[in-house]
Amino acid sequence: MKGFNFLKRINSWVVYFILTAIVLGIAVSSFLIIDNLRKQEIQKINLIGTALKAYTDDEISADPKIQELYLAVMQDNTNLPIVVTDKNKTPIFQANIPEHIEQDSLKLKNLIRKMENSYDPFVVELPSGQNQFIYYDNSDLLNYFRFYPYLIALFIGAYLIFSFWFLRTLKKTDEGFVWAGLAKETAHQIGTPLSSMIGWVEIMKLEDENGLGVKELEKDVERLKTISERFSKIGSIPALNDLDINETVQQNFDYLKSRISTRVDFTLRKTYEPILIPHSKILMSWVIENLIKNAVDAMKGEGKLELSLYKKNRNVYIDVTDSGSGMTKQQVRNAFKPGFSTKKRGWGLGLSLTKRVVTEYHKGEVKIANSEVGKGTTFRIILKEEQK
């Protein structure tokens, strides 16, 4: 499985680099094609100007070959709009100009002005001194490509957005593999001493089966087994076989109530009717316990803590509200990022895995609904109620 995941990441990078090469190739080749077309049209204007100069030169224009050359050059220009004028911009000759413009002198002058704004006219210097000017504009083909650079820029912009999404997704996937591997290794490490503890509990029960210490130790061993199972489920898709989230919340409250400081006023506010949501009791219990313990730490073991369960529209909400130190806006933004922790010795693992359990496994949402420095924080889990 690890080898398969590695190959998937390698294949993703290969596809990404191939796509990048294609995008860059399209962009570069497009600009080169447009630039080459523009240069070809300028060369064609130079050729037309040279032919026109030879044709209007009395000394050489009588040569039949010159006349043939001039006609060949003019006939070859089938797409480049040109207007030849004298020094007063009076049209002498035009080619590839729409008929309705040719027949309207005002429109023709406006076209000459537009051509002049686009390109400097080509000057045909004649021996008589009566120079002529060739005004020209882009061919229809080049005009079609006029907006092409903008389309390419838009395409590249879209690709950059895709690249950002792709790299971010790949990073999150890699982080997921790291955290999942860490969680499974933790479960494995817990399993060995846990097996020994189970054996010792059985030995102690032979001596004093109903002893208070044995009972409490047995509960904690069961809890360790649950924690180990939670860690082992990270990275694999859990079965959502449990339904009544109300029962899950109540059980977590009952367990944690007796294990947190008595200086914490810990209360539960919820409805007593069943709330049916497919979930993994083991993982959701972990989420609730993690949020509760973070809240107790934020209050430094003293203050008010409320666990709430309620319905609104088709959503079910689980709120954990404390009267602790609160969080800054920057801390709120980074709270669920792997590795981020406000504790000196924190791993930054709990909230990251909490988000993974809620969003990926239960298709819900977990967020910080409210936080104010010095007043407290409310973490909120949002789940969709099962439709009847």
WOWO-V896426 format. One record per residue. N is the residue number from 1. D_LAST is the distance of its C-alpha to the last C-alpha in Angstrom with 1 decimal. Layout:
BEGIN
n={N	N}
d_last={D_LAST	D_LAST}
END
This chain:
BEGIN
n={1	2	3	4	5	6	7	8	9	10	11	12	13	14	15	16	17	18	19	20	21	22	23	24	25	26	27	28	29	30	31	32	33	34	35	36	37	38	39	40	41	42	43	44	45	46	47	48	49	50	51	52	53	54	55	56	57	58	59	60	61	62	63	64	65	66	67	68	69	70	71	72	73	74	75	76	77	78	79	80	81	82	83	84	85	86	87	88	89	90	91	92	93	94	95	96	97	98	99	100	101	102	103	104	105	106	107	108	109	110	111	112	113	114	115	116	117	118	119	120	121	122	123	124	125	126	127	128	129	130	131	132	133	134	135	136	137	138	139	140	141	142	143	144	145	146	147	148	149	150	151	152	153	154	155	156	157	158	159	160	161	162	163	164	165	166	167	168	169	170	171	172	173	174	175	176	177	178	179	180	181	182	183	184	185	186	187	188	189	190	191	192	193	194	195	196	197	198	199	200	201	202	203	204	205	206	207	208	209	210	211	212	213	214	215	216	217	218	219	220	221	222	223	224	225	226	227	228	229	230	231	232	233	234	235	236	237	238	239	240	241	242	243	244	245	246	247	248	249	250	251	252	253	254	255	256	257	258	259	260	261	262	263	264	265	266	267	268	269	270	271	272	273	274	275	276	277	278	279	280	281	282	283	284	285	286	287	288	289	290	291	292	293	294	295	296	297	298	299	300	301	302	303	304	305	306	307	308	309	310	311	312	313	314	315	316	317	318	319	320	321	322	323	324	325	326	327	328	329	330	331	332	333	334	335	336	337	338	339	340	341	342	343	344	345	346	347	348	349	350	351	352	353	354	355	356	357	358	359	360	361	362	363	364	365	366	367	368	369	370	371	372	373	374	375	376	377	378	379	380	381	382	383	384	385	386	387	388}
d_last={37.9	40.0	42.4	39.6	38.2	41.8	42.4	39.3	40.6	44.1	42.7	40.8	44.1	46.1	43.8	44.0	47.8	48.1	46.0	48.1	51.3	50.2	49.3	52.6	54.5	53.1	53.9	57.4	58.3	57.1	59.3	62.2	61.9	61.9	64.8	66.8	66.3	67.6	70.6	71.4	71.5	73.8	76.0	76.1	77.2	80.0	81.0	81.1	83.1	85.6	86.0	86.5	89.1	91.0	90.8	92.3	95.1	98.2	99.8	97.2	95.2	97.9	97.0	95.0	92.9	91.8	90.9	88.9	87.1	86.2	84.8	82.8	81.3	80.4	79.0	76.9	75.1	72.5	69.7	71.2	71.9	75.4	77.9	81.5	83.4	86.7	87.1	86.3	83.0	84.3	82.5	84.7	82.3	78.5	76.3	72.6	72.3	70.3	72.7	71.6	72.4	75.8	76.9	76.1	78.4	76.3	73.1	75.2	76.5	73.0	72.0	75.0	74.0	70.4	71.8	74.1	71.2	69.5	72.5	76.1	78.3	80.4	84.1	86.6	90.0	92.7	96.5	97.2	95.1	92.9	89.8	86.6	83.0	80.0	76.8	73.6	69.9	67.1	66.6	63.6	62.3	62.6	61.0	58.0	57.8	58.2	54.5	54.0	54.6	51.9	49.4	50.5	50.0	46.5	45.8	47.2	45.2	42.0	43.1	43.9	40.4	39.1	41.6	40.4	36.8	37.9	40.1	37.6	34.9	37.6	38.6	35.1	34.7	38.0	37.1	33.9	36.1	38.5	36.0	34.2	37.6	38.6	35.5	36.1	39.8	39.0	36.9	39.8	42.3	40.4	40.0	43.8	44.7	41.5	42.5	45.8	44.2	42.2	45.4	47.3	44.6	45.1	48.9	48.5	46.4	49.3	51.6	49.4	45.9	44.9	46.5	44.6	45.4	44.2	40.8	40.3	41.6	39.2	36.2	37.5	38.0	34.4	33.5	35.7	34.1	30.7	32.4	34.0	30.8	29.2	32.2	32.1	28.6	29.6	30.3	28.1	24.4	22.7	20.0	16.8	16.4	15.8	12.5	13.7	15.5	16.9	18.8	20.1	21.4	23.0	24.7	26.1	27.4	29.1	30.7	32.0	33.1	35.9	36.9	37.5	40.5	40.9	42.1	38.6	36.7	33.3	30.5	26.8	24.7	21.0	18.6	18.6	15.0	12.9	11.3	9.2	10.7	12.3	15.9	19.4	20.6	24.2	24.0	22.0	24.4	27.2	25.9	25.7	29.1	30.7	29.8	31.0	34.2	34.9	34.6	37.0	39.4	39.3	40.3	43.0	41.7	41.9	39.8	36.5	33.2	29.7	26.4	23.5	19.7	17.9	15.0	15.9	14.0	11.1	13.6	14.6	18.4	20.8	24.3	27.6	30.4	34.0	37.4	39.2	41.4	38.9	39.1	41.1	39.6	40.9	39.4	36.0	36.3	37.4	35.2	32.9	35.7	36.8	40.0	39.9	40.4	42.0	43.3	46.7	45.8	42.1	41.0	38.4	36.0	33.4	31.7	32.0	30.1	27.6	26.8	26.7	24.2	21.8	22.3	23.0	21.0	17.9	18.1	18.4	21.4	24.2	27.0	29.7	28.5	31.9	35.2	38.6	41.7	43.0	39.9	37.0	33.9	30.1	28.0	24.4	21.5	18.5	15.3	12.0	9.0	6.3	3.8	0.0}
END
